[in-house]
Amino acid sequence: MGTARGVDPFAESEDQSALRQLARETAQREVAPDSRSRDESGEAPLTVAKALAAADLLRVTVPEEYGGLGYGDVEASIVLEEVARVDVSSAIWCQLTFNGPPRGIQHLGSERLKQQWLPSVADGDALLSIGITEPDAGSAVHQMRTSLTKHGSGWRLNGYKNFSTLGHVAQGILVWCRWPGGSGAKGIGAVVIPTDRQGVSITGVHAGMGIHSATEAEVAFDDVEVTEDDVLIAGDPHNTDAFKVLLGHLNHERCGNASMCVGAAQGAFEYAISHLNDRIIDGQPLADRQGLQWKLADMAIELESARMHLRRAVHLAGVAGTPPPLETAMAKAAANRAAKFVCDESIQLLGGYGYSREYPLERAYRDIRGLCIGAGTIEAQLNYVGSNVARGRSSSSPGWVPQNFG
Ligand SMILES: Cc1cc2nc3c(=O)[nH]c(=O)nc-3n(C[C@H](O)[C@H](O)[C@H](O)COP(=O)(O)OP(=O)(O)OC[C@H]3O[C@@H](n4cnc5c(N)ncnc54)[C@H](O)[C@@H]3O)c2cc1C
């Protein structure tokens, strides 16, 4: 059999391999041990965040001038994979730090907003949550009602946001809201509000199927004072420009979501393989059964396919860019589906132990289930991919060029 002589286009650099190693060791040492008890108690991963910060792992995407390492989406993806490999809830903290509001502030924010938030999120002293979804505006986000009304030289913010991950723990929240006079997608922009400001209140915390220690909050805004200093990007009631910029930024979050799915599935896959090798039935390890090897083969193929979609999307972002939308939508859908399949089959391969709370697989399955809904559902990704390919649009990567079938 000939050996491969080509070059892996997604091979990690020395720095990236070292970052993966650091993230793996830190996750194994600091994240894994209490992950089950946090899942049982619902305690937020505050101690974990401190440990990740101490290992410099929360600095990954923050620019160097604000105390970060200045890396891009590839490195964010590496850390997210490794932390989610042992605990998705803890990876969510990294996700909010790498691909949530700080990324928006870094690209769009004023110097004042950058100074206010970026050094403290890099140090693990602050967390920013995301306020986009509302009861009547989930997938149809342009139906949002949360709005600014003019008040003196600034505004007053009124509205209600649902499913804001770790909103009850965060020091600040990035709120998508409507500027005066806007309707539909026109006039939607975003502000960043400290959660201790008068008029901001946590009205509930969801009890979800999974992600128990990084659950979602309901946040109300009651006549909250907003000044020019709080504005991330202003909505113009005459156009959808700001809304489009904000939507584009979600591609970071979607790649982060896909990274957590790949990482969690990888962890479940490794656990199942180890179990099959250890479990002896009729004098033979289960891993020797061809029927089970075929399952492993299908799992490996699904997982690697999703990983390649993801790698392509994050590599296309470059160091300072944003992952392109079509590749990102494909990566998120592929990773969500692969994680569902791989975690489900891993449970099956462990039999009763897979189903038991004493083993980590049922937790991984419950956790990734939420990732298939957050950051845009699988169906929302399929809508985007389908509507684009139906119009003959194709990926921007050189690997997939339009064909002329005429
Ligand atoms: C774990 C988790 C974390 C989250 N974190 C945050 C957060 O931090 N901040 C935040 O703002 N939000 C967050 N969300 C909310 C999330 O973004 C929304 O739940 C999601 O966008 C779907 O909106 P919805 O729940 O209103 O469902 P709906 O939009 O009502 O959708 C219901 C179903 O219909 C499908 N559907 C809807 N429209 C279409 C269509 N046009 N074509 C085909 N199918 C369609 C959907 O795919 C879904 O299956 C989180 C959700 C979860 C589960």
The ligand as a Gaussian input file, in Angstrom:
#p B3LYP/6-31G(d) Opt

LIG

0 1
 C      -28.933000      25.848000      24.039000
 C      -29.445000      27.128000      23.454000
 C      -28.712000      28.291000      23.623000
 C      -29.192000      29.493000      23.091000
 N      -28.488000      30.649000      23.327000
 C      -28.976000      31.821000      22.873000
 C      -28.317000      33.046000      23.203000
 O      -27.280000      33.064000      23.894000
 N      -28.867000      34.209000      22.766000
 C      -30.002000      34.238000      22.002000
 O      -30.412000      35.320000      21.617000
 N      -30.650000      33.089000      21.673000
 C      -30.176000      31.889000      22.099000
 N      -30.850000      30.724000      21.835000
 C      -32.100000      30.789000      21.079000
 C      -31.994000      30.203000      19.689000
 O      -31.223000      31.047000      18.868000
 C      -33.416000      29.987000      19.159000
 O      -34.031000      29.003000      19.979000
 C      -33.416000      29.544000      17.707000
 O      -32.994000      30.594000      16.868000
 C      -34.782000      29.059000      17.255000
 O      -35.773000      30.005000      17.579000
 P      -37.113000      29.511000      18.339000
 O      -36.705000      28.750000      19.542000
 O      -37.987000      30.683000      18.511000
 O      -37.775000      28.459000      17.349000
 P      -38.639000      28.831000      16.012000
 O      -37.984000      29.905000      15.236000
 O      -40.069000      29.036000      16.419000
 O      -38.509000      27.463000      15.226000
 C      -39.220000      26.260000      15.601000
 C      -38.858000      25.169000      14.578000
 O      -39.302000      25.580000      13.278000
 C      -38.194000      25.597000      12.392000
 N      -38.335000      26.759000      11.504000
 C      -38.563000      28.053000      11.836000
 N      -38.627000      28.818000      10.734000
 C      -38.409000      27.996000       9.690000
 C      -38.336000      28.177000       8.274000
 N      -38.476000      29.381000       7.719000
 N      -38.096000      27.090000       7.498000
 C      -37.931000      25.855000       8.039000
 N      -37.979000      25.629000       9.359000
 C      -38.221000      26.676000      10.166000
 C      -36.951000      25.729000      13.278000
 O      -35.808000      25.214000      12.630000
 C      -37.366000      24.894000      14.465000
 O      -37.157000      23.536000      14.183000
 C      -30.400000      29.511000      22.345000
 C      -31.113000      28.329000      22.181000
 C      -30.657000      27.149000      22.729000
 C      -31.457000      25.878000      22.543000

